[in-house]
Amino acid sequence: MTNKKHSARGMSLIKALILVFILILVLSYFKISIKSVVESPESQSNISYVTGAGKNLWNDHLKEPTAYLWNNIVIDIFWKSFINNMERIRDGEKTDLENLAPTFPTGVTDKAKAN
């Protein structure tokens, strides 16, 4: 029986660094200069094209929905609730989860209180 947890994992940071190091050694073996490839006019043209396309994509299509999600969902719903509950924990009060959790009578005194 194989353990699927290990096979479903991604690559660790150390493995990625080792892989990059090996890739640099292979390029060096074939006498390919990374510096000359990056500084070539073709590479510079491609880099500026991709950069410009990325900026246009961000400004024209992604900036507004991302700002809405961040400001109205993450900040208003999750962050404010998180801060509120952390302040309650600090002050020794019950959190929203504890306040909203259903309670069940556990003994005679609880049954009497419920009635």
GUKEMAR-856051 format. One record per residue: chain; y negated, x negated, z negated of N, C-alpha, C in turn; residue number from 1; residue in three letters. Coordinates in steps of 0.05 Angstrom, whole numbers, m for minus. Atoms other than C-alpha are relative to their C-alpha. Layout:
+-------+--------+--------+--------+--------+--------+--------+--------+--------+--------+------+------+
: chain :   n.c2 :   n.c1 :   n.c3 :  ca.c2 :  ca.c1 :  ca.c3 :   c.c2 :   c.c1 :   c.c3 : resi : resn :
+-------+--------+--------+--------+--------+--------+--------+--------+--------+--------+------+------+
:     A :      Y :      X :      Z :      Y :      X :      Z :      Y :      X :      Z :  NUM :  ala :
...
+-------+--------+--------+--------+--------+--------+--------+--------+--------+--------+------+------+
This chain:
+-------+--------+--------+--------+--------+--------+--------+--------+--------+--------+------+------+
: chain :   n.c2 :   n.c1 :   n.c3 :  ca.c2 :  ca.c1 :  ca.c3 :   c.c2 :   c.c1 :   c.c3 : resi : resn :
+-------+--------+--------+--------+--------+--------+--------+--------+--------+--------+------+------+
:     A :     23 :    m17 :      0 :      0 :      0 :      0 :    m25 :    m18 :      0 :    1 :  met :
:     A :     24 :     17 :     m1 :    m67 :    m30 :     20 :    m23 :     14 :    m14 :    2 :  thr :
:     A :     23 :    m10 :     14 :   m131 :    m23 :    m18 :    m22 :      3 :     21 :    3 :  asn :
:     A :     20 :     m6 :    m20 :   m181 :     11 :     29 :    m28 :     m6 :     m9 :    4 :  lys :
:     A :     26 :      6 :      9 :   m240 :     m4 :    m15 :    m11 :    m26 :     10 :    5 :  lys :
:     A :      8 :     26 :     m9 :   m242 :    m76 :      6 :     m5 :      0 :     30 :    6 :  his :
:     A :      3 :      1 :    m29 :   m235 :    m62 :     81 :    m24 :     17 :      8 :    7 :  ser :
:     A :     23 :    m17 :     m7 :   m291 :     m9 :     80 :    m27 :    m13 :     m7 :    8 :  ala :
:     A :     25 :     13 :      8 :   m342 :    m57 :     50 :    m14 :    m13 :     24 :    9 :  arg :
:     A :     15 :     15 :    m19 :   m397 :    m89 :     90 :      1 :    m29 :     m5 :   10 :  gly :
:     A :      0 :     28 :      3 :   m411 :   m162 :     97 :    m18 :     m8 :    m23 :   11 :  met :
:     A :     17 :      9 :     22 :   m437 :   m198 :     35 :    m21 :    m19 :     11 :   12 :  ser :
:     A :     22 :     17 :     m8 :   m500 :   m239 :     37 :     10 :    m29 :      5 :   13 :  leu :
:     A :    m10 :     27 :     m3 :   m462 :   m304 :     28 :     16 :     m3 :     27 :   14 :  ile :
:     A :    m14 :      1 :    m26 :   m416 :   m287 :     87 :    m19 :      0 :     23 :   15 :  lys :
:     A :     20 :     m1 :    m22 :   m476 :   m270 :    130 :    m14 :    m28 :      3 :   16 :  ala :
:     A :     12 :     26 :     m1 :   m509 :   m337 :    112 :     19 :    m21 :     13 :   17 :  leu :
:     A :    m19 :     18 :    m11 :   m446 :   m375 :    128 :      3 :      5 :     30 :   18 :  ile :
:     A :     m2 :     m7 :    m28 :   m440 :   m338 :    194 :    m24 :    m10 :     16 :   19 :  leu :
:     A :     24 :     10 :    m13 :   m512 :   m355 :    213 :      1 :    m31 :      2 :   20 :  val :
:     A :     m3 :     29 :      0 :   m499 :   m428 :    194 :     19 :     m9 :     22 :   21 :  phe :
:     A :    m20 :      7 :    m20 :   m437 :   m430 :    238 :    m11 :      5 :     28 :   22 :  ile :
:     A :     13 :     m6 :    m25 :   m476 :   m397 :    295 :    m19 :    m22 :      8 :   23 :  leu :
:     A :     19 :     22 :     m5 :   m530 :   m451 :    290 :     16 :    m25 :      8 :   24 :  ile :
:     A :    m16 :     23 :     m8 :   m476 :   m505 :    292 :     11 :      2 :     28 :   25 :  leu :
:     A :    m11 :     m4 :    m27 :   m444 :   m475 :    354 :    m22 :     m3 :     21 :   26 :  val :
:     A :     23 :      3 :    m19 :   m512 :   m470 :    389 :     m7 :    m30 :      3 :   27 :  leu :
:     A :      6 :     29 :     m1 :   m525 :   m543 :    370 :     21 :    m15 :     16 :   28 :  ser :
:     A :    m22 :     14 :    m14 :   m457 :   m564 :    397 :     m4 :      3 :     30 :   29 :  tyr :
:     A :      5 :     m4 :    m29 :   m475 :   m534 :    465 :    m28 :     m9 :      8 :   30 :  phe :
:     A :     27 :     11 :     m5 :   m544 :   m568 :    461 :    m20 :     21 :      8 :   31 :  lys :
:     A :     19 :    m21 :     m4 :   m582 :   m503 :    459 :    m20 :     m1 :    m23 :   32 :  ile :
:     A :     22 :      2 :     20 :   m649 :   m510 :    423 :    m11 :     28 :     m5 :   33 :  ser :
:     A :     11 :    m27 :      7 :   m668 :   m447 :    386 :    m30 :      0 :      3 :   34 :  ile :
:     A :     29 :      1 :     m2 :   m740 :   m470 :    384 :     m9 :      3 :     29 :   35 :  lys :
:     A :      8 :     m2 :    m29 :   m744 :   m479 :    460 :      5 :     28 :     11 :   36 :  ser :
:     A :     m6 :    m27 :    m10 :   m711 :   m411 :    471 :    m21 :     20 :    m10 :   37 :  val :
:     A :     20 :    m19 :     11 :   m759 :   m375 :    424 :    m28 :     m5 :     11 :   38 :  val :
:     A :     26 :      6 :    m10 :   m820 :   m411 :    450 :     m3 :      3 :     31 :   39 :  glu :
:     A :      2 :     m2 :    m29 :   m804 :   m400 :    524 :    m17 :     25 :      7 :   40 :  ser :
:     A :     17 :    m22 :     m8 :   m852 :   m354 :    562 :     16 :     27 :      3 :   41 :  pro :
:     A :    m16 :    m25 :     m3 :   m796 :   m304 :    577 :      6 :     12 :    m27 :   42 :  glu :
:     A :     m6 :    m10 :     27 :   m777 :   m298 :    504 :    m25 :     11 :    m13 :   43 :  ser :
:     A :     25 :    m10 :     11 :   m850 :   m291 :    483 :     m8 :     27 :     13 :   44 :  gln :
:     A :      6 :    m25 :    m14 :   m859 :   m236 :    536 :     18 :     22 :    m11 :   45 :  ser :
:     A :    m18 :    m20 :     11 :   m797 :   m200 :    511 :     m7 :      8 :    m29 :   46 :  asn :
:     A :      7 :     m6 :     28 :   m818 :   m206 :    438 :    m25 :     17 :     m1 :   47 :  ile :
:     A :     25 :    m17 :      2 :   m888 :   m179 :    451 :      5 :     28 :     12 :   48 :  ser :
:     A :     m7 :    m26 :    m10 :   m858 :   m122 :    493 :     13 :     17 :    m21 :   49 :  tyr :
:     A :    m15 :    m15 :     20 :   m810 :   m102 :    438 :    m19 :      6 :    m24 :   50 :  val :
:     A :     19 :     m4 :     22 :   m865 :   m110 :    385 :    m19 :     23 :      7 :   51 :  thr :
:     A :     18 :    m22 :     m9 :   m913 :    m65 :    425 :     15 :     26 :      1 :   52 :  gly :
:     A :    m15 :    m25 :     m2 :   m859 :    m13 :    438 :      6 :     10 :    m28 :   53 :  ala :
:     A :     m5 :     m8 :     28 :   m841 :    m13 :    364 :    m25 :     12 :    m14 :   54 :  gly :
:     A :     25 :    m10 :     12 :   m914 :     m4 :    343 :     m7 :     28 :     12 :   55 :  lys :
:     A :      5 :    m26 :    m13 :   m922 :     53 :    394 :     19 :     21 :    m11 :   56 :  asn :
:     A :    m19 :    m19 :     10 :   m859 :     87 :    370 :     m7 :      8 :    m29 :   57 :  leu :
:     A :      8 :     m6 :     27 :   m882 :     81 :    298 :    m25 :     18 :     m1 :   58 :  trp :
:     A :     25 :    m15 :      1 :   m953 :    106 :    310 :      1 :     27 :     13 :   59 :  asn :
:     A :     m1 :    m25 :    m15 :   m936 :    161 :    360 :     21 :     20 :    m10 :   60 :  asp :
:     A :    m21 :    m19 :      6 :   m872 :    190 :    332 :     10 :     m1 :    m29 :   61 :  his :
:     A :    m13 :      3 :     26 :   m850 :    163 :    264 :    m19 :      0 :    m24 :   62 :  leu :
:     A :     18 :      4 :     22 :   m912 :    151 :    222 :     m6 :     26 :    m15 :   63 :  lys :
:     A :      7 :    m25 :     13 :   m931 :    224 :    208 :     24 :     12 :    m15 :   64 :  glu :
:     A :    m22 :    m11 :     16 :   m861 :    250 :    190 :      9 :    m17 :    m23 :   65 :  pro :
:     A :     m7 :     18 :     22 :   m847 :    189 :    148 :    m20 :      3 :    m23 :   66 :  thr :
:     A :     21 :     m4 :     21 :   m913 :    198 :    110 :      4 :     26 :    m14 :   67 :  ala :
:     A :     m5 :    m27 :     12 :   m897 :    272 :     99 :     24 :     m2 :    m19 :   68 :  tyr :
:     A :    m24 :      2 :     17 :   m827 :    256 :     73 :     m6 :    m16 :    m25 :   69 :  leu :
:     A :      6 :     17 :     23 :   m853 :    201 :     28 :    m18 :     14 :    m20 :   70 :  trp :
:     A :     20 :    m12 :     18 :   m913 :    238 :     m1 :     10 :     27 :    m11 :   71 :  asn :
:     A :     m7 :    m27 :      9 :   m885 :    309 :     m5 :     28 :      3 :    m11 :   72 :  asn :
:     A :    m28 :     m3 :     10 :   m811 :    298 :    m18 :      5 :    m21 :    m22 :   73 :  ile :
:     A :     m7 :     21 :     19 :   m801 :    230 :    m51 :    m19 :      0 :    m24 :   74 :  val :
:     A :     19 :      2 :     22 :   m865 :    227 :    m92 :     m2 :     26 :    m16 :   75 :  ile :
:     A :      5 :    m25 :     14 :   m877 :    301 :   m108 :     25 :     10 :    m14 :   76 :  asp :
:     A :    m24 :    m12 :     11 :   m805 :    322 :   m121 :     15 :    m20 :    m18 :   77 :  ile :
:     A :    m18 :     19 :     14 :   m765 :    260 :   m142 :    m15 :    m17 :    m20 :   78 :  phe :
:     A :     14 :     19 :     17 :   m815 :    211 :   m170 :    m13 :     13 :    m24 :   79 :  trp :
:     A :     13 :    m13 :     22 :   m856 :    259 :   m211 :     20 :     11 :    m21 :   80 :  lys :
:     A :    m21 :     m9 :     18 :   m793 :    290 :   m240 :     12 :    m23 :    m16 :   81 :  ser :
:     A :    m11 :     24 :     13 :   m765 :    221 :   m255 :    m19 :     m9 :    m23 :   82 :  phe :
:     A :     20 :      9 :     20 :   m829 :    200 :   m292 :     m1 :     20 :    m23 :   83 :  ile :
:     A :      1 :    m20 :     21 :   m832 :    266 :   m329 :     24 :     m2 :    m19 :   84 :  asn :
:     A :    m24 :      2 :     17 :   m760 :    259 :   m354 :      1 :    m27 :    m15 :   85 :  asn :
:     A :      1 :     26 :     15 :   m770 :    185 :   m372 :    m19 :      2 :    m24 :   86 :  met :
:     A :     18 :     m4 :     22 :   m830 :    205 :   m414 :     12 :     17 :    m22 :   87 :  glu :
:     A :    m14 :    m17 :     20 :   m788 :    259 :   m448 :     20 :    m16 :    m16 :   88 :  arg :
:     A :    m20 :     17 :     13 :   m733 :    209 :   m463 :    m14 :    m19 :    m20 :   89 :  ile :
:     A :     15 :     18 :     17 :   m785 :    160 :   m491 :     m9 :     15 :    m25 :   90 :  arg :
:     A :     10 :    m16 :     23 :   m813 :    216 :   m536 :     22 :     13 :    m16 :   91 :  asp :
:     A :    m22 :    m12 :     15 :   m744 :    238 :   m559 :      4 :     29 :      6 :   92 :  gly :
:     A :     m3 :    m28 :     m8 :   m747 :    305 :   m524 :     23 :      3 :     19 :   93 :  glu :
:     A :    m22 :     m6 :    m19 :   m694 :    339 :   m482 :    m11 :     m3 :     29 :   94 :  lys :
:     A :      7 :      3 :    m28 :   m695 :    324 :   m407 :      4 :     27 :     14 :   95 :  thr :
:     A :     m4 :    m24 :    m16 :   m696 :    377 :   m352 :     29 :      7 :      2 :   96 :  asp :
:     A :    m29 :     m5 :     m2 :   m621 :    369 :   m344 :     11 :     13 :    m26 :   97 :  leu :
:     A :     m9 :    m11 :     26 :   m609 :    382 :   m418 :    m11 :     28 :     m5 :   98 :  glu :
:     A :     12 :    m26 :      4 :   m657 :    441 :   m418 :     13 :     21 :     18 :   99 :  asn :
:     A :    m11 :    m19 :    m19 :   m625 :    474 :   m357 :     30 :      3 :     m1 :  100 :  leu :
:     A :    m29 :     m1 :      2 :   m552 :    461 :   m375 :      8 :     25 :    m15 :  101 :  ala :
:     A :     m9 :    m24 :     14 :   m513 :    523 :   m396 :     11 :     m8 :    m27 :  102 :  pro :
:     A :    m10 :      5 :     27 :   m496 :    527 :   m469 :     21 :     22 :     m7 :  103 :  thr :
:     A :    m21 :    m18 :      7 :   m434 :    559 :   m498 :      2 :      1 :    m31 :  104 :  phe :
:     A :     m4 :     m1 :     29 :   m423 :    584 :   m569 :     25 :    m17 :     m8 :  105 :  pro :
:     A :    m22 :     17 :      8 :   m379 :    534 :   m605 :     12 :      7 :    m27 :  106 :  thr :
:     A :    m11 :     m7 :     27 :   m370 :    564 :   m674 :    m10 :     27 :     m8 :  107 :  gly :
:     A :      8 :    m26 :     11 :   m382 :    623 :   m718 :    m30 :      3 :     m1 :  108 :  val :
:     A :     29 :     m1 :      3 :   m455 :    605 :   m730 :    m13 :      3 :     28 :  109 :  thr :
:     A :     11 :     m2 :    m27 :   m467 :    597 :   m655 :      4 :     28 :     11 :  110 :  asp :
:     A :     m5 :    m27 :     m9 :   m435 :    665 :   m641 :    m20 :     19 :    m13 :  111 :  lys :
:     A :     19 :    m17 :     15 :   m479 :    696 :   m694 :    m28 :     m3 :     12 :  112 :  ala :
:     A :     26 :      5 :    m12 :   m541 :    664 :   m662 :     m2 :     13 :     27 :  113 :  lys :
:     A :      0 :    m11 :    m27 :   m520 :    689 :   m593 :     m3 :     30 :     m1 :  114 :  ala :
:     A :      2 :    m29 :      2 :   m516 :    761 :   m617 :    m26 :      7 :    m11 :  115 :  asn :
+-------+--------+--------+--------+--------+--------+--------+--------+--------+--------+------+------+
